[in-house]
Structures are given as C-alpha cells and as structure tokens.
Amino acid sequence: MRILIVIFLSIWSISSCYSQNSNTIKISERKYTGYIFPADYDEGFGTYGRITPSAEDIRQAESILSTLFDKKPYYKKLIRKNYIRQYLGYYLNGDTILYINLFKKRAAKRWGNSYQKELLHVLDGGDSYWQVRINLTKKKVIEYNINGPA
C-alpha cells in the first residue's frame, strides 16, 4: 500500500510541474506571431527576476533579430512569418533579457494548442525549432541556437 501511495504522489507531483495555468498574451504583428509568457510562469530554467515582456520589448527584440539575420542570408529565412514565437523575459546582471523560442507553424500542429500555454522544449528537429536570447538593454543578440537534425 505504501508503494502505491509513493507512486501516486510521485506521478502527481511530476504532472503538476508540467501543467501550469499560464495566462499567455498573444501578440501578432505583420512579420511575427507569438505568445508572451508572464513573469509568474515557471519556465524550468531557474531564472530569477522574471518579467512579463511588453509589446514594445517584443518589437525591439524582433528588430534586433532581423538586423542580425540581414547579414546572414541562410538564417534570414528563419525569421519569416511562418515561425511561431514564445517570449519570456528576465533580468540578468541588471540587463533585460528576452528569450525567444521559435518553431515552424507546420511543426506546431503536432503540439495541438499546448504551445499557446506551455513553453516547448524540443531536441533535434533541425531549423524547425530554434532559440535566441536578446539583451534588450545592450540591444544585441547574446546567443542563438538552431536545433540539430533529427
């Protein structure tokens, strides 16, 4: 009986970690569509000082991202409107950082509507899935990653 209780509590605690009630905010502009995750969303990174990015933060980040990829033709195609974005904001050493998770709309079909409420974590998948971190304070991309091939 104790074993059953331990198993039940373990499964319950694990499932509660991944089923948050997230009140994301949809943002849609001419060149992008995405979901802003609020400061109280537990993204699992252990990030301190979370913030809810504003529409202006998103516009600034998309502008910085566009400028970076203007200089890299292969990657320029990656910022087309056919990618859905997920935005999370936080502070790092006094700077405002925006994490952007991107995935192709056709790839999103496999997730149903869960990407609207839950941050996707995908391994592999090639350029269907990628991530970028932008320092809004310094107006520059500090990291980007395109997933490896499947």
N, C-alpha and C positions, 0 to 999 in steps of 0.2 A: 504494500500500500504506500509506504514511504517513497518507493521508487517512482510510482505513478505520480505522486504529488510533485516530486522533484522534476520529473519530465514535463509535467503540465506547466509548472511555474517557469521552467527554462524556455519552453516554447512561447508562453505568453509574454515573457519579458523581451525575447528576441523580436516577436512580431510587433510589440508596441513600439520598439525603437524605429521600425520602418514604416509605421502607418500614422504619420503625423497629420494633424488637421492644419494644412497650410493654406493661408489666405493670400495666394499669389495675386499679383496685379498684372493683367495682360497689357502689353504695350505694342502698338502696331503703327509703324511709320511706312513711308513709301519703300524704303530699302530693307526693312527688317521687321520681324515679328518675334516677340518673346514674352517671357514671364519673369516678373521681378519677385524674388523671394524676400519676405520681410525679415527684419532683424531677429525676430524670435524663432526663426526656422533653424532647427538643429541639423546642419549640413553634414556632420560627421567628421569634419576636419579638425575640430577642436580649436577653431578660430575664435579669438577673443575680440571684443569690441565690434560686434556685428552691427551693421547699419542697413536700413532699407534704402536702396538707391532711388534717386528721384528720376523723373523723365529727363531732366537736363543732364544728370550724370550719365544716363544711357546714351543720349545724343552725343555727348562729349567723347565717350568711350568708342562709340561706333565711328566717329570722325577720326580718332587716333588710329583705330584698327584699319580703316580704309586707307589712310595715308601710308601705313606700314606696307600694306599689300599692293599699293600702286607701284612700289619699287620692286616687287617680286611677282612677275606675271603668272607663274604657276599657281601661287596662292590666291591671286586676285579672284579667281573663280570661286574660291571657298567662301567669300563673303556675300555672294549673291543672295537674293531674297529667298531662295529655296532652302535655306537653313533656318531652323527654329532655334531661338536662344533661350537660355536660362541665366538670370543675372543674380549674383549675390554680392553684397558689399561688406567691407570690413576695414578696420584701421590696422595699419602695420607701421610701427615706429613713427606715429604721428601723421602718416600719409593715408589718404583714402585710396583703397584698392577695390577694383571691380573684377570679380571672377565671372567669366562668360563661358558657359558650356554650350556648344553648338552641335547640332545634328541635323542631317538631311530630313526633309519632310517625309520622303518615302520610307526612311528608316524608322521614323516616329510611329508609323502605322502599327508596328509590332508591339508598341507600348500602350496602345489604346490612348486614353486621355490622361494616363498617370503622369506624363511629363509636365502636365499643367500644374500639378500639385507636389510632385516629388522630384528631387534632383536625380538625374540619371547618372549612373556610374557604369560605363561600358568599357570593356577591354577589347582590343582589336577593332576590326571594322573599317580600317583604313580611313580615308578622308570623309567618311560618312559621320564620324564623331571626332571632335577636337575641342580643346580648351585653351583659353587665353586669360592672362592676368594683366590688367592695365592699372598703372599708377596714375590716378586722376590728378593728384597733387603735382606730380612732375610731368604730366602729360606725355607718358611713354608706355609702350608695351614692355613689361618686365619678364614675361615668359609666355610661350605658346607651345602647344603640343598637339600633334596630329596623331591619332591612334595608328598603331601598326596594322599591317594586313592580317586578315583572319587566317 
